[in-house]
Amino acid sequence: MTLRVAIVGCGKIADGHVEEIQKMPEVARVVGAVDLEPIMAEQLAVRYGIEHHGADFSRMLREQRPDVVHITTPPASHLPLALEAIDAGCHVFVEKPFTLRHEDSKKLVARAEEAKKKLSIGYTYLFDPPALEMRSLLRQGVLGDVVHVESWFGYNLEGAFGKAVLGDPNHWVLKLPGQLFHNNIDHLLNKVVEFFAEDEDLPAISAFGSVRRRARLGDHRDRMMDELRLVIRGKRTTFYGTFSSHTRPPAHQLRVYGTKNTATVDFTMRTVTLETQSTLPSAIGRLVPAFSHAMQYVRAGGKNVGRFARSDFHFFSGLHYLFREYYRSIVEDTPPPISHRDILRVSAMLDEIFAQLDVQREELGS
């Protein structure tokens, strides 16, 4: 069975979706592209040889009858588009953030479950090779029981997307409840939910936001927070999260502290390393760990060379894996790769974080 896929929203991330889908022609093919700006849909169609394109989503659903719809539009439109797609009989893959609010997320999940349609979200990094390797270490018992998790996500406001946000007072990111954080901190939160207890939906959260930028534009853009610190206390595990727009280089890491060992997952370098404990005496014992770490990086580099040789060392490796597992869940009618419960856990945490940040803005008189 080859799934028919439609893309709605033809911005930058849509290219990544189409490229990864076209790498698995035996599984799925893109049959249509839709965008409110017809030229965007046409350009995507021309770049990737998509036969049908246009600006009318409802018409695309009627005429092309896709099995799956990928929603890659700005977040405010995710809920209505996803509901329409489900009502048309489609499975739905939604880019993060899932919806604007937790109540909307619950509504969307409930509709999908009622219609028996597979629903998933673009948590790409959960399926990057380093993340899969870290889970393998957990299953093997190398780390022991997880005590604490730290996640760091760096962002460059001077990059192309950051400049676009600050350069346009009407940019859609500025209209999100959590603004810049809303479009990014899924990358912090989705990495921790797998460590929560099964009966734990919303752990205790403390959020601290701030504005570090010195340049001022003289309008509401000046109030957009660009630094965030999170402390989350679960029943068995604690979590620190850092979003930073100013540290350089803009790192992207996950650190998992266990009762047997500690693992550092670097999503930028595509490496997983373990802390080393020498049993040698005194000063000699302090010399050995540096060499042990160096050898781990050499081995990780070798793995990456192997992935490169197999054409598997690319930016969207995790997205490709996620798509393949999601499509398999449709064809074989198995659970999707990301559970609805975890999607809702993240959306609930987002609501709580943004509520706390709203209070902080009021206290600062902004």
Buried (B, 14 or more C-beta within 10 A) or exposed (E): EEBBBBBBBBBEBBBBBBBBBBBBEEBBBBBBBBBBEBEBBBBBBEBBEBEBBBBEBEEBBEEBBBBBBBBBBBBEBBBBBBBBBBEBEBBBBBBBBBBBBBEBBBBBBEBBEEBEBBBBBBBBBBBBBBBBBBBEBBEEEBBEEBBBBBBBBBBBBEEEBBEEBBEEEEBBBBEBBBBBBBBBBBBBBBBBBBBBEEEBEBBEBEBBBEBEBEEEEEEEBEEBBBBBBBEBEBEEBBBBBBBBBBEEEBBBBBBBBBEEBBBBBBBEBBBBBBBBEBEEEEEEEEEBBEEBBEEBEEEBEEBBEEBEEEEEBBEBBBBBBBBBBBBBBBBEEEEBBBEBEBBBBBBBBBBBBBEBBEEBEEEEEE
